[in-house]
Amino acid sequence: MALSSSHFQSIEQVVSDLADAQYIADRALATVLFLAGRLEKPIFLEGEPGVGKTEIAIVMARLLDTDLIRLQCYEGLDASTSLYEWNYPKQLLYIRMCEQDHKRHQDIDHLIYSPPFLVKRPLLEAIEHADGKTPVLLIDEIDRADEEFEAFLLEVLSDFQITIPEIGTIKAKKKPVVIITSNRTRDVHDALKRRCLYHWIEYPSFEKEYRIIMTRLPGIESSFAERIAHFMQKLRTVDFLKKPGISETLDWAQALITMQKHSLDPDVVAETLGCIFKYQEDINRFKDKIWADPGERAQYLWTSINTG
């Protein structure tokens, strides 16, 4: 299940509520969020790193006033790591205590394989959420997990129930809000995408990036925010290994404010490249191919703002 079908009454409300939570969404994304609630489907978000995919889940948990349960995917992630495992040290200690009290082995087996000895991992925690509210389950960067885990996830998402051999079947009373993200480092199988509503989050336009800066950093001067947004828009026209996303824009803008800068100049840009780029190759390319050329540098540090 996805969003509570009664939470958003219109697409316009989605846009408004997200904006109130300091997330600037276009209508296409708002439509997906709205339909996910009405159709009770998970949401599959793809896009380059740093464009705001994970932030959607964080904001939705805040809007729904519920818990965010995050499953961070990585190579080698398996069912036991994501579902549950038994607390073996606690079980061994309890067995020793029972043996000292001369309890029967049948009683010991029954007790050590019971909920008090069960360590819940994100998927089981989302299925067996106890406080009555529908949690937000974020399955982050599914493309980093192996295909075997992806196949296992299909089974879990189909009915949101799991069977623990020692306990039995546990079924979700309320299916969680499910948001799956991918940076598309590999293709995710169509079978998973078919169970979701899909949306690709683009790099923001100038207008959207400017609004995001003004929303997230309310103390910044509007003209300075425009210059930062224009600068980042220009950077994304270059084929870097990792083009800077909106998260890098906000990091850079915050760094400039912290340094009490109110304008862009060659020195401050060179000093803060680590806020914009995450690969040394990109920093070198920027310095050698772009910043070393006065003409190119002038295009990045124009004096007049032209939003057209």
C-alpha positions as CSV (number, residue, x, y, z in Angstrom):
1,M,0.0,0.0,0.0
2,A,1.1,3.5,-0.6
3,L,-0.1,6.7,0.9
4,S,-3.3,7.0,2.9
5,S,-6.0,7.5,0.4
6,S,-7.6,10.2,2.5
7,H,-4.6,12.2,3.3
8,F,-4.4,14.2,0.0
9,Q,-7.7,15.5,-1.4
10,S,-6.2,16.9,-4.6
11,I,-3.0,17.3,-6.5
12,E,-2.9,20.9,-5.6
13,Q,-2.9,20.0,-1.9
14,V,0.1,17.7,-2.5
15,V,2.1,20.6,-4.0
16,S,1.0,22.9,-1.2
17,D,1.7,20.5,1.7
18,L,5.1,19.6,0.3
19,A,5.9,23.3,-0.1
20,D,4.9,23.8,3.6
21,A,7.3,21.1,4.5
22,Q,10.1,22.8,2.4
23,Y,10.0,20.4,-0.5
24,I,9.4,22.1,-3.9
25,A,7.6,19.5,-6.1
26,D,6.5,19.9,-9.7
27,R,3.0,18.8,-10.7
28,A,4.2,15.5,-12.3
29,L,5.7,14.3,-9.0
30,A,2.7,15.6,-7.0
31,T,0.4,13.6,-9.3
32,V,2.3,10.4,-8.7
33,L,2.1,11.0,-4.9
34,F,-1.6,11.7,-5.1
35,L,-2.4,8.6,-7.3
36,A,-0.2,6.4,-5.1
37,G,-2.6,7.1,-2.2
38,R,-5.7,6.6,-4.3
39,L,-4.5,3.4,-6.0
40,E,-2.7,2.1,-2.9
41,K,0.6,1.4,-4.7
42,P,4.3,1.8,-3.8
43,I,6.2,4.6,-5.5
44,F,9.4,3.9,-7.5
45,L,11.6,7.0,-7.8
46,E,14.6,7.1,-10.1
47,G,17.0,9.9,-10.8
48,E,20.6,11.0,-10.5
49,P,22.0,11.2,-6.9
50,G,21.2,14.3,-5.0
51,V,17.9,15.3,-6.8
52,G,15.7,14.7,-3.8
53,K,14.5,11.1,-4.0
54,T,15.2,10.2,-0.4
55,E,14.0,13.5,0.9
56,I,10.5,12.6,-0.4
57,A,10.2,9.8,2.1
58,I,11.5,12.0,4.9
59,V,9.0,14.7,4.1
60,M,6.1,12.2,3.7
61,A,6.8,10.8,7.2
62,R,6.7,14.3,8.6
63,L,3.4,15.1,6.8
64,L,1.8,11.9,7.9
65,D,3.2,12.3,11.4
66,T,4.5,8.8,11.4
67,D,7.7,6.8,11.7
68,L,10.2,6.6,8.8
69,I,11.7,3.1,8.5
70,R,14.7,3.1,6.2
71,L,16.2,0.0,4.5
72,Q,19.5,1.1,3.0
73,C,20.4,-1.3,0.2
74,Y,23.9,-2.5,-0.6
75,E,25.6,-5.3,-2.3
76,G,25.1,-8.5,-0.4
77,L,22.0,-7.5,1.4
78,D,19.9,-10.6,2.1
79,A,16.6,-11.6,3.6
80,S,17.8,-12.1,7.1
81,T,19.5,-8.8,7.2
82,S,16.4,-6.9,6.0
83,L,13.8,-9.0,7.8
84,Y,14.9,-10.4,11.1
85,E,17.4,-12.4,13.0
86,W,17.6,-14.2,16.3
87,N,19.5,-12.7,19.2
88,Y,21.9,-15.5,19.6
89,P,23.9,-14.1,22.6
90,K,20.7,-13.5,24.5
91,Q,19.4,-17.0,23.6
92,L,22.7,-18.7,24.8
93,L,22.6,-16.8,28.0
94,Y,19.0,-17.8,28.6
95,I,19.7,-21.4,27.8
96,R,22.5,-21.5,30.4
97,M,20.1,-19.9,33.0
98,C,17.5,-22.5,32.2
99,E,19.9,-25.4,32.5
100,Q,20.9,-24.2,35.9
101,D,17.2,-24.2,36.8
102,H,16.9,-27.7,35.3
103,K,14.1,-26.7,32.8
104,R,13.1,-29.2,30.1
105,H,14.7,-28.8,26.7
106,Q,11.2,-28.6,25.1
107,D,10.3,-25.6,27.2
108,I,13.7,-24.0,26.5
109,D,13.2,-24.4,22.7
110,H,9.8,-22.9,22.9
111,L,10.9,-19.9,24.8
112,I,14.1,-18.9,23.0
113,Y,12.3,-18.9,19.6
114,S,9.7,-16.3,20.7
115,P,9.3,-12.6,20.1
116,P,11.5,-11.4,23.0
117,F,14.5,-13.0,21.3
118,L,13.7,-11.7,17.8
119,V,15.6,-8.8,16.4
120,K,13.4,-6.9,14.0
121,R,15.0,-5.5,10.8
122,P,13.4,-2.8,8.7
123,L,11.0,-5.0,6.6
124,L,9.6,-6.8,9.7
125,E,9.5,-3.6,11.6
126,A,7.4,-2.0,8.9
127,I,5.1,-5.1,8.7
128,E,4.6,-5.3,12.4
129,H,4.5,-1.7,13.3
130,A,3.0,-1.4,16.7
131,D,1.9,2.1,17.4
132,G,-1.2,2.0,15.1
133,K,0.1,4.6,12.6
134,T,1.0,3.6,9.0
135,P,4.8,4.0,8.8
136,V,6.7,5.2,5.8
137,L,9.0,2.4,4.5
138,L,11.9,3.8,2.5
139,I,13.8,1.2,0.5
140,D,16.7,3.3,-0.5
141,E,19.0,2.8,-3.5
142,I,17.5,-0.6,-4.6
143,D,19.9,-0.6,-7.5
144,R,22.8,-1.3,-5.1
145,A,21.3,-4.5,-3.9
146,D,21.7,-7.9,-5.8
147,E,19.1,-9.2,-8.1
148,E,18.4,-12.0,-5.7
149,F,17.3,-9.5,-3.0
150,E,15.2,-7.7,-5.6
151,A,13.3,-11.0,-6.3
152,F,12.8,-11.5,-2.6
153,L,11.5,-8.0,-2.2
154,L,8.8,-8.8,-4.9
155,E,7.4,-11.5,-2.6
156,V,7.3,-9.2,0.4
157,L,5.6,-6.3,-1.4
158,S,3.0,-8.6,-2.9
159,D,1.1,-9.2,0.4
160,F,3.2,-7.7,3.2
161,Q,3.4,-10.8,5.2
162,I,6.3,-13.1,6.2
163,T,6.5,-16.5,7.7
164,I,9.0,-17.1,10.6
165,P,9.3,-20.9,10.9
166,E,9.6,-20.9,14.7
167,I,6.7,-18.4,15.2
168,G,4.4,-18.5,12.2
169,T,3.0,-16.0,9.7
170,I,3.0,-12.3,10.5
171,K,0.8,-10.1,8.3
172,A,0.7,-6.3,8.3
173,K,-2.5,-4.9,9.9
174,K,-1.8,-1.7,8.0
175,K,0.4,-1.8,4.9
176,P,3.2,0.8,5.1
177,V,3.7,3.7,2.8
178,V,6.4,2.4,0.4
179,I,8.9,4.6,-1.4
180,I,11.6,2.8,-3.4
181,T,14.5,4.8,-4.8
182,S,17.2,4.0,-7.4
183,N,20.2,6.0,-8.8
184,R,20.0,3.7,-11.9
185,T,23.5,2.3,-11.5
186,R,21.9,-0.8,-12.9
187,D,18.5,-1.6,-14.4
188,V,15.9,-2.8,-11.9
189,H,13.8,-5.7,-13.1
190,D,10.5,-4.8,-14.7
191,A,8.6,-7.1,-12.3
192,L,9.4,-4.7,-9.5
193,K,8.5,-1.6,-11.4
194,R,5.2,-3.0,-12.5
195,R,4.1,-3.1,-8.9
196,C,4.8,0.6,-8.4
197,L,3.9,4.0,-9.8
198,Y,7.1,5.2,-11.5
199,H,8.6,8.7,-11.6
200,W,11.9,10.0,-12.8
201,I,13.2,13.1,-10.9
202,E,15.1,15.4,-13.2
203,Y,17.7,17.9,-12.3
204,P,15.7,21.1,-11.3
205,S,15.1,23.9,-13.7
206,F,16.5,27.4,-12.9
207,E,13.2,28.5,-11.5
208,K,12.7,25.4,-9.3
209,E,16.3,25.5,-8.1
210,Y,16.0,29.1,-7.1
211,R,12.8,28.4,-5.2
212,I,14.4,25.5,-3.4
213,I,17.3,27.7,-2.3
214,M,15.0,30.4,-1.1
215,T,12.8,27.9,0.7
216,R,15.6,25.9,2.4
217,L,17.8,28.9,3.2
218,P,15.3,31.7,4.0
219,G,18.0,34.2,5.1
220,I,19.8,34.3,1.7
221,E,19.6,37.3,-0.5
222,S,17.4,36.7,-3.6
223,S,20.0,38.0,-6.0
224,F,22.7,35.8,-4.5
225,A,20.3,32.8,-4.7
226,E,19.8,33.6,-8.4
227,R,23.5,33.7,-9.1
228,I,24.1,30.4,-7.3
229,A,21.2,28.8,-9.2
230,H,22.5,30.1,-12.6
231,F,26.0,28.8,-11.8
232,M,24.7,25.3,-11.0
233,Q,22.6,25.3,-14.1
234,K,25.6,26.1,-16.2
235,L,27.7,23.4,-14.5
236,R,25.2,20.7,-15.4
237,T,25.8,21.4,-19.1
238,V,29.3,19.9,-18.7
239,D,29.8,16.1,-18.8
240,F,31.3,15.6,-15.4
241,L,31.6,12.1,-13.8
242,K,29.0,13.2,-11.2
243,K,27.0,16.3,-12.0
244,P,26.1,18.3,-8.9
245,G,22.5,17.8,-7.7
246,I,20.3,20.0,-5.6
247,S,21.9,18.6,-2.4
248,E,25.2,20.0,-3.6
249,T,23.6,23.3,-4.4
250,L,22.2,23.6,-0.9
251,D,25.5,22.5,0.6
252,W,27.4,25.1,-1.4
253,A,25.0,27.9,-0.7
254,Q,25.1,27.1,3.0
255,A,28.9,27.0,2.9
256,L,29.0,30.4,1.2
257,I,26.6,31.9,3.8
258,T,28.8,30.4,6.6
259,M,31.8,32.1,5.0
260,Q,29.8,35.3,5.0
261,K,30.0,35.6,1.2
262,H,27.4,37.5,-0.7
263,S,28.7,37.3,-4.2
264,L,30.6,34.8,-6.4
265,D,34.2,35.4,-7.4
266,P,37.0,33.2,-8.8
267,D,38.7,32.8,-5.4
268,V,35.6,31.7,-3.4
269,V,34.5,29.3,-6.1
270,A,38.0,27.7,-6.2
271,E,38.0,27.4,-2.4
272,T,34.6,25.7,-2.2
273,L,34.8,23.2,-5.1
274,G,34.6,20.4,-2.5
275,C,31.0,21.3,-1.8
276,I,30.1,21.0,-5.5
277,F,32.1,18.0,-6.8
278,K,32.7,14.6,-5.2
279,Y,35.4,13.3,-7.5
280,Q,38.9,14.7,-7.9
281,E,38.7,14.1,-11.7
282,D,35.7,16.5,-11.8
283,I,37.5,19.2,-9.8
284,N,40.6,18.9,-12.1
285,R,38.4,19.1,-15.2
286,F,36.6,22.2,-13.9
287,K,39.9,23.9,-13.1
288,D,41.8,22.9,-16.2
289,K,39.2,23.0,-18.9
290,I,36.8,25.7,-17.7
291,W,38.1,27.8,-14.9
292,A,41.5,28.4,-16.5
293,D,39.8,30.0,-19.5
294,P,38.9,33.7,-18.7
295,G,36.1,33.6,-21.3
296,E,34.5,30.5,-19.8
297,R,35.0,31.9,-16.3
298,A,33.2,35.1,-17.3
299,Q,30.2,33.1,-18.4
300,Y,30.0,31.5,-15.0
301,L,30.4,34.8,-13.2
302,W,28.1,37.0,-15.3
303,T,27.2,40.3,-13.8
304,S,23.6,40.5,-15.2
305,I,21.0,38.0,-14.3
306,N,19.0,36.7,-17.2
307,T,16.4,34.1,-16.3
308,G,15.1,33.9,-19.8
